[in-house]
Amino acid sequence: MGVSLPNWNETPIIFFAVAKVGGIVVPFNPNYRQNEIKYILENSKPKLLFVCENIEKMLGWRS
């Protein structure tokens, strides 16, 4: 699971929840440049993404 969130207090809870169900978290900072985020996603190939709205807009995805 790819996770990109701002520094919220709830972020560690999301990481622990994913680990609890046997998943692997691939964290990436929403402040990374667009090419860095694309590199991480292309190489990790997450099956699920949990992102904030600004990442969707940056990568040209629809909500």
VEXKOLZA-799865 format. One record per atom (N, C-alpha, C): residue number from 1; residue in one letter; atom name; x, y, z. Coordinates in steps of 0.1 Angstrom, whole numbers, plus 2048, in hexadecimal, padded with zeros to 3 digits. Layout:
% VEXKOLZA-799865
<site pos="NUM" code="A" site="CA" east="X" north="Y" up="Z"/>
...
% end
This chain:
% VEXKOLZA-799865
<site pos="1" code="M" site="N" east="808" north="7F4" up="800"/>
<site pos="1" code="M" site="CA" east="800" north="800" up="800"/>
<site pos="1" code="M" site="C" east="809" north="80C" up="800"/>
<site pos="2" code="G" site="N" east="807" north="815" up="7F7"/>
<site pos="2" code="G" site="CA" east="80E" north="822" up="7F6"/>
<site pos="2" code="G" site="C" east="806" north="82C" up="7FF"/>
<site pos="3" code="V" site="N" east="80D" north="833" up="807"/>
<site pos="3" code="V" site="CA" east="807" north="83D" up="810"/>
<site pos="3" code="V" site="C" east="80E" north="84A" up="80F"/>
<site pos="4" code="S" site="N" east="806" north="854" up="80C"/>
<site pos="4" code="S" site="CA" east="80C" north="862" up="80B"/>
<site pos="4" code="S" site="C" east="802" north="86B" up="812"/>
<site pos="5" code="L" site="N" east="806" north="870" up="81E"/>
<site pos="5" code="L" site="CA" east="7FE" north="878" up="826"/>
<site pos="5" code="L" site="C" east="807" north="883" up="82C"/>
<site pos="6" code="P" site="N" east="800" north="88F" up="82F"/>
<site pos="6" code="P" site="CA" east="808" north="899" up="836"/>
<site pos="6" code="P" site="C" east="80B" north="894" up="844"/>
<site pos="7" code="N" site="N" east="812" north="89B" up="84C"/>
<site pos="7" code="N" site="CA" east="816" north="896" up="859"/>
<site pos="7" code="N" site="C" east="80A" north="898" up="863"/>
<site pos="8" code="W" site="N" east="801" north="88E" up="862"/>
<site pos="8" code="W" site="CA" east="7F6" north="88E" up="86B"/>
<site pos="8" code="W" site="C" east="7F9" north="885" up="877"/>
<site pos="9" code="N" site="N" east="7F2" north="888" up="882"/>
<site pos="9" code="N" site="CA" east="7F4" north="87F" up="88E"/>
<site pos="9" code="N" site="C" east="7EF" north="871" up="88B"/>
<site pos="10" code="E" site="N" east="7E6" north="86F" up="882"/>
<site pos="10" code="E" site="CA" east="7E0" north="862" up="87F"/>
<site pos="10" code="E" site="C" east="7E9" north="85A" up="876"/>
<site pos="11" code="T" site="N" east="7F3" north="85F" up="86F"/>
<site pos="11" code="T" site="CA" east="7FB" north="858" up="866"/>
<site pos="11" code="T" site="C" east="801" north="84B" up="86B"/>
<site pos="12" code="P" site="N" east="807" north="84B" up="877"/>
<site pos="12" code="P" site="CA" east="80C" north="83F" up="87D"/>
<site pos="12" code="P" site="C" east="801" north="834" up="87F"/>
<site pos="13" code="I" site="N" east="7F5" north="838" up="882"/>
<site pos="13" code="I" site="CA" east="7EA" north="82F" up="884"/>
<site pos="13" code="I" site="C" east="7E7" north="828" up="877"/>
<site pos="14" code="I" site="N" east="7E8" north="82F" up="86C"/>
<site pos="14" code="I" site="CA" east="7E6" north="829" up="85F"/>
<site pos="14" code="I" site="C" east="7F1" north="81F" up="85C"/>
<site pos="15" code="F" site="N" east="7FD" north="822" up="85F"/>
<site pos="15" code="F" site="CA" east="808" north="819" up="85C"/>
<site pos="15" code="F" site="C" east="806" north="80C" up="864"/>
<site pos="16" code="F" site="N" east="803" north="80D" up="871"/>
<site pos="16" code="F" site="CA" east="801" north="802" up="879"/>
<site pos="16" code="F" site="C" east="7F5" north="7F9" up="875"/>
<site pos="17" code="A" site="N" east="7EA" north="800" up="870"/>
<site pos="17" code="A" site="CA" east="7DF" north="7F8" up="86C"/>
<site pos="17" code="A" site="C" east="7E2" north="7F0" up="85F"/>
<site pos="18" code="V" site="N" east="7EA" north="7F6" up="856"/>
<site pos="18" code="V" site="CA" east="7EE" north="7EE" up="84A"/>
<site pos="18" code="V" site="C" east="7F6" north="7E3" up="84E"/>
<site pos="19" code="A" site="N" east="800" north="7E5" up="857"/>
<site pos="19" code="A" site="CA" east="809" north="7DA" up="85B"/>
<site pos="19" code="A" site="C" east="801" north="7CF" up="863"/>
<site pos="20" code="K" site="N" east="7F7" north="7D3" up="86A"/>
<site pos="20" code="K" site="CA" east="7EF" north="7C9" up="872"/>
<site pos="20" code="K" site="C" east="7E7" north="7BF" up="869"/>
<site pos="21" code="V" site="N" east="7E3" north="7C4" up="85D"/>
<site pos="21" code="V" site="CA" east="7DC" north="7BB" up="854"/>
<site pos="21" code="V" site="C" east="7E6" north="7B4" up="84A"/>
<site pos="22" code="G" site="N" east="7F3" north="7B6" up="84C"/>
<site pos="22" code="G" site="CA" east="7FD" north="7AF" up="844"/>
<site pos="22" code="G" site="C" east="802" north="7B6" up="838"/>
<site pos="23" code="G" site="N" east="7FF" north="7C3" up="837"/>
<site pos="23" code="G" site="CA" east="803" north="7CB" up="82C"/>
<site pos="23" code="G" site="C" east="811" north="7D1" up="82E"/>
<site pos="24" code="I" site="N" east="816" north="7D7" up="824"/>
<site pos="24" code="I" site="CA" east="823" north="7DE" up="824"/>
<site pos="24" code="I" site="C" east="820" north="7EC" up="820"/>
<site pos="25" code="V" site="N" east="825" north="7F5" up="828"/>
<site pos="25" code="V" site="CA" east="823" north="804" up="825"/>
<site pos="25" code="V" site="C" east="82F" north="809" up="81D"/>
<site pos="26" code="V" site="N" east="82C" north="810" up="812"/>
<site pos="26" code="V" site="CA" east="837" north="817" up="80B"/>
<site pos="26" code="V" site="C" east="834" north="826" up="80D"/>
<site pos="27" code="P" site="N" east="83A" north="82C" up="817"/>
<site pos="27" code="P" site="CA" east="837" north="83A" up="819"/>
<site pos="27" code="P" site="C" east="83E" north="843" up="810"/>
<site pos="28" code="F" site="N" east="838" north="84E" up="80B"/>
<site pos="28" code="F" site="CA" east="83F" north="858" up="804"/>
<site pos="28" code="F" site="C" east="839" north="866" up="808"/>
<site pos="29" code="N" site="N" east="841" north="870" up="809"/>
<site pos="29" code="N" site="CA" east="83E" north="87D" up="80D"/>
<site pos="29" code="N" site="C" east="836" north="885" up="803"/>
<site pos="30" code="P" site="N" east="82B" north="88B" up="806"/>
<site pos="30" code="P" site="CA" east="824" north="893" up="7FC"/>
<site pos="30" code="P" site="C" east="82C" north="89F" up="7F7"/>
<site pos="31" code="N" site="N" east="837" north="8A2" up="7FE"/>
<site pos="31" code="N" site="CA" east="83F" north="8AE" up="7F9"/>
<site pos="31" code="N" site="C" east="84A" north="8A9" up="7F0"/>
<site pos="32" code="Y" site="N" east="84B" north="89C" up="7EC"/>
<site pos="32" code="Y" site="CA" east="855" north="898" up="7E2"/>
<site pos="32" code="Y" site="C" east="851" north="89E" up="7D5"/>
<site pos="33" code="R" site="N" east="85B" north="89F" up="7CC"/>
<site pos="33" code="R" site="CA" east="858" north="8A4" up="7BF"/>
<site pos="33" code="R" site="C" east="851" north="899" up="7B7"/>
<site pos="34" code="Q" site="N" east="84A" north="89D" up="7AD"/>
<site pos="34" code="Q" site="CA" east="841" north="894" up="7A5"/>
<site pos="34" code="Q" site="C" east="849" north="888" up="7A0"/>
<site pos="35" code="N" site="N" east="855" north="88A" up="79A"/>
<site pos="35" code="N" site="CA" east="85D" north="87F" up="795"/>
<site pos="35" code="N" site="C" east="861" north="875" up="79F"/>
<site pos="36" code="E" site="N" east="864" north="87A" up="7AC"/>
<site pos="36" code="E" site="CA" east="867" north="871" up="7B7"/>
<site pos="36" code="E" site="C" east="85C" north="868" up="7BB"/>
<site pos="37" code="I" site="N" east="850" north="86E" up="7BB"/>
<site pos="37" code="I" site="CA" east="844" north="866" up="7BF"/>
<site pos="37" code="I" site="C" east="841" north="85C" up="7B4"/>
<site pos="38" code="K" site="N" east="842" north="860" up="7A7"/>
<site pos="38" code="K" site="CA" east="840" north="856" up="79C"/>
<site pos="38" code="K" site="C" east="84A" north="84B" up="79D"/>
<site pos="39" code="Y" site="N" east="857" north="84E" up="7A0"/>
<site pos="39" code="Y" site="CA" east="861" north="843" up="7A1"/>
<site pos="39" code="Y" site="C" east="85D" north="83A" up="7AC"/>
<site pos="40" code="I" site="N" east="85A" north="83F" up="7B8"/>
<site pos="40" code="I" site="CA" east="856" north="836" up="7C3"/>
<site pos="40" code="I" site="C" east="84A" north="82D" up="7BF"/>
<site pos="41" code="L" site="N" east="840" north="833" up="7B9"/>
<site pos="41" code="L" site="CA" east="834" north="82B" up="7B6"/>
<site pos="41" code="L" site="C" east="837" north="821" up="7AB"/>
<site pos="42" code="E" site="N" east="83F" north="824" up="7A1"/>
<site pos="42" code="E" site="CA" east="842" north="81B" up="796"/>
<site pos="42" code="E" site="C" east="84A" north="80F" up="79B"/>
<site pos="43" code="N" site="N" east="853" north="812" up="7A4"/>
<site pos="43" code="N" site="CA" east="85C" north="807" up="7A9"/>
<site pos="43" code="N" site="C" east="856" north="7FE" up="7B4"/>
<site pos="44" code="S" site="N" east="84D" north="804" up="7BC"/>
<site pos="44" code="S" site="CA" east="847" north="7FC" up="7C7"/>
<site pos="44" code="S" site="C" east="83A" north="7F5" up="7C3"/>
<site pos="45" code="K" site="N" east="834" north="7FB" up="7B8"/>
<site pos="45" code="K" site="CA" east="827" north="7F5" up="7B2"/>
<site pos="45" code="K" site="C" east="81D" north="7F2" up="7BD"/>
<site pos="46" code="P" site="N" east="819" north="7FB" up="7C5"/>
<site pos="46" code="P" site="CA" east="80F" north="7F8" up="7D0"/>
<site pos="46" code="P" site="C" east="802" north="7F5" up="7CA"/>
<site pos="47" code="K" site="N" east="7FA" north="7EC" up="7D0"/>
<site pos="47" code="K" site="CA" east="7ED" north="7E8" up="7CB"/>
<site pos="47" code="K" site="C" east="7E2" north="7F2" up="7D0"/>
<site pos="48" code="L" site="N" east="7E6" north="7FA" up="7DA"/>
<site pos="48" code="L" site="CA" east="7DC" north="803" up="7E0"/>
<site pos="48" code="L" site="C" east="7E4" north="810" up="7E4"/>
<site pos="49" code="L" site="N" east="7DE" north="81B" up="7E1"/>
<site pos="49" code="L" site="CA" east="7E4" north="828" up="7E5"/>
<site pos="49" code="L" site="C" east="7DA" north="82F" up="7EF"/>
<site pos="50" code="F" site="N" east="7E0" north="835" up="7F9"/>
<site pos="50" code="F" site="CA" east="7D9" north="83D" up="803"/>
<site pos="50" code="F" site="C" east="7E0" north="84B" up="802"/>
<site pos="51" code="V" site="N" east="7DA" north="854" up="7FB"/>
<site pos="51" code="V" site="CA" east="7E1" north="861" up="7F8"/>
<site pos="51" code="V" site="C" east="7D7" north="86D" up="7FC"/>
<site pos="52" code="C" site="N" east="7DE" north="878" up="7FE"/>
<site pos="52" code="C" site="CA" east="7D6" north="884" up="800"/>
<site pos="52" code="C" site="C" east="7D3" north="88A" up="7F3"/>
<site pos="53" code="E" site="N" east="7CA" north="894" up="7F3"/>
<site pos="53" code="E" site="CA" east="7C5" north="899" up="7E6"/>
<site pos="53" code="E" site="C" east="7CF" north="8A0" up="7DE"/>
<site pos="54" code="N" site="N" east="7D9" north="8A7" up="7E4"/>
<site pos="54" code="N" site="CA" east="7E3" north="8AE" up="7DC"/>
<site pos="54" code="N" site="C" east="7EC" north="8A5" up="7D4"/>
<site pos="55" code="I" site="N" east="7EE" north="898" up="7D8"/>
<site pos="55" code="I" site="CA" east="7F6" north="88F" up="7D0"/>
<site pos="55" code="I" site="C" east="7EE" north="88B" up="7C4"/>
<site pos="56" code="E" site="N" east="7E1" north="889" up="7C6"/>
<site pos="56" code="E" site="CA" east="7D8" north="885" up="7BA"/>
<site pos="56" code="E" site="C" east="7D9" north="890" up="7AF"/>
<site pos="57" code="K" site="N" east="7D8" north="89D" up="7B4"/>
<site pos="57" code="K" site="CA" east="7D9" north="8A8" up="7AA"/>
<site pos="57" code="K" site="C" east="7E7" north="8A9" up="7A4"/>
<site pos="58" code="M" site="N" east="7F1" north="8A7" up="7AC"/>
<site pos="58" code="M" site="CA" east="7FF" north="8A8" up="7A7"/>
<site pos="58" code="M" site="C" east="802" north="89D" up="79C"/>
<site pos="59" code="L" site="N" east="7FD" north="891" up="79E"/>
<site pos="59" code="L" site="CA" east="7FF" north="887" up="794"/>
<site pos="59" code="L" site="C" east="7F4" north="886" up="789"/>
<site pos="60" code="G" site="N" east="7EB" north="88F" up="78A"/>
<site pos="60" code="G" site="CA" east="7E0" north="890" up="77F"/>
<site pos="60" code="G" site="C" east="7D6" north="885" up="781"/>
<site pos="61" code="W" site="N" east="7D4" north="87F" up="78D"/>
<site pos="61" code="W" site="CA" east="7C9" north="875" up="78F"/>
<site pos="61" code="W" site="C" east="7BC" north="87C" up="793"/>
<site pos="62" code="R" site="N" east="7B2" north="875" up="790"/>
<site pos="62" code="R" site="CA" east="7A4" north="87A" up="794"/>
<site pos="62" code="R" site="C" east="7A1" north="875" up="7A2"/>
<site pos="63" code="S" site="N" east="799" north="87D" up="7AA"/>
<site pos="63" code="S" site="CA" east="795" north="877" up="7B7"/>
<site pos="63" code="S" site="C" east="788" north="870" up="7B5"/>
% end
